[in-house]
Amino acid sequence: MPQRTPQPLDIKIRTESRLLEVHFEDGSHFELPFEYLRVFSPSAEVKGHGAGEGTLQLGKENIGITGVEPIGNYALRLIFDDGHNTGLYSWSLLHDLGRNHQVNWSRYLERCAAAAAAGG
């Protein structure tokens, strides 16, 4: 039987520190940087339409979030100040991004370094 995704109890946007803070009912608590959320957007623009790691997002260090729209009882739409607003951040995705933050971010930094070395 599949495990049920924990539901968020509290979500806060910390604009000055550029963090989305999420407290889940399972006791987990994540502070997700806006840049991390932007480069791991679940949108087709970022993820691509096939297998693989998707399109590398660069230059998002100072990204801001200008709005948050709840989508039913299952997700958020984040509106970034670069105009990006596609892709829904489901509770399971937010929980997964929090749980795997260090691994995901390390892989992203490796991809950035490889792109820089390749002249991209």
C-alpha positions as CSV (number, residue, x, y, z in Angstrom):
1,M,0.0,0.0,0.0
2,P,1.5,3.4,-1.0
3,Q,2.5,5.7,1.8
4,R,0.4,8.8,2.3
5,T,2.1,12.1,1.8
6,P,2.3,14.1,4.9
7,Q,0.2,17.3,4.8
8,P,1.7,20.7,5.5
9,L,0.6,22.3,8.8
10,D,2.2,25.6,8.1
11,I,3.7,27.4,5.1
12,K,5.5,30.7,5.3
13,I,7.3,32.8,2.7
14,R,10.4,34.5,4.1
15,T,11.0,37.2,1.5
16,E,14.1,38.7,3.1
17,S,15.9,35.4,3.6
18,R,14.4,34.0,0.4
19,L,13.1,30.8,2.0
20,L,9.8,28.9,1.8
21,E,9.4,27.4,5.2
22,V,7.1,24.3,5.4
23,H,6.1,22.3,8.5
24,F,4.6,18.9,7.8
25,E,2.3,16.8,10.0
26,D,4.9,14.1,10.3
27,G,7.1,16.5,12.2
28,S,9.4,17.3,9.3
29,H,10.3,21.0,8.8
30,F,12.1,22.3,5.7
31,E,13.5,25.7,4.7
32,L,13.6,25.7,1.0
33,P,15.6,28.5,-0.7
34,F,13.7,30.3,-3.6
35,E,16.6,29.5,-5.9
36,Y,16.4,25.8,-5.2
37,L,12.6,25.8,-5.8
38,R,13.1,27.7,-9.1
39,V,15.8,25.5,-10.5
40,F,13.8,22.3,-9.5
41,S,10.5,23.6,-10.7
42,P,8.2,20.8,-11.8
43,S,7.3,22.7,-15.0
44,A,7.9,21.3,-18.5
45,E,10.2,24.3,-19.2
46,V,12.6,23.0,-16.5
47,K,11.9,19.3,-16.4
48,G,11.7,18.8,-20.2
49,H,9.3,16.5,-21.9
50,G,11.3,13.3,-21.7
51,A,13.7,11.4,-19.6
52,G,16.8,13.0,-18.2
53,E,17.6,15.9,-15.9
54,G,15.8,18.6,-17.8
55,T,17.0,22.1,-18.7
56,L,19.7,23.5,-16.4
57,Q,18.5,26.8,-14.9
58,L,21.3,29.3,-14.4
59,G,21.4,32.8,-12.9
60,K,18.6,32.3,-10.4
61,E,20.7,33.2,-7.3
62,N,18.6,36.3,-6.5
63,I,15.2,35.0,-7.6
64,G,12.2,36.2,-5.6
65,I,8.7,34.9,-5.1
66,T,6.0,37.5,-5.7
67,G,3.0,35.3,-5.1
68,V,1.8,31.9,-3.9
69,E,-1.5,30.4,-5.0
70,P,-3.0,27.4,-3.2
71,I,-4.2,24.8,-5.7
72,G,-7.0,22.8,-4.0
73,N,-5.8,20.9,-1.0
74,Y,-2.8,19.3,-2.7
75,A,-0.4,21.9,-4.1
76,L,1.0,25.5,-4.5
77,R,1.7,27.6,-7.6
78,L,4.7,29.7,-6.9
79,I,5.0,33.0,-8.9
80,F,8.7,34.0,-9.3
81,D,9.8,37.5,-10.1
82,D,11.4,36.3,-13.4
83,G,7.9,35.7,-14.6
84,H,8.0,31.9,-14.2
85,N,4.8,30.6,-12.7
86,T,4.2,27.2,-14.3
87,G,4.5,23.9,-12.5
88,L,2.6,22.9,-9.4
89,Y,4.5,22.2,-6.2
90,S,2.4,19.3,-4.7
91,W,2.8,18.5,-1.0
92,S,4.6,15.3,-2.0
93,L,7.0,17.3,-4.2
94,L,7.7,19.9,-1.5
95,H,8.3,17.1,1.0
96,D,10.6,15.3,-1.4
97,L,12.5,18.5,-2.2
98,G,13.0,19.1,1.5
99,R,14.0,15.5,2.3
100,N,16.5,15.4,-0.6
101,H,17.7,19.0,-0.6
102,Q,21.4,18.3,0.0
103,V,21.7,15.5,-2.7
104,N,19.7,17.5,-5.2
105,W,21.6,20.7,-4.6
106,S,25.0,19.0,-4.9
107,R,24.0,17.5,-8.2
108,Y,22.8,20.9,-9.4
109,L,26.1,22.5,-8.5
110,E,28.0,19.7,-10.3
111,R,25.9,20.3,-13.4
112,C,26.6,24.1,-13.2
113,A,30.3,23.4,-12.9
114,A,30.2,21.1,-15.9
115,A,28.3,23.6,-18.0
116,A,30.8,26.4,-17.0
117,A,33.8,24.1,-17.9
118,A,32.1,23.3,-21.3
119,G,31.7,27.0,-21.9
120,G,28.0,27.0,-21.5
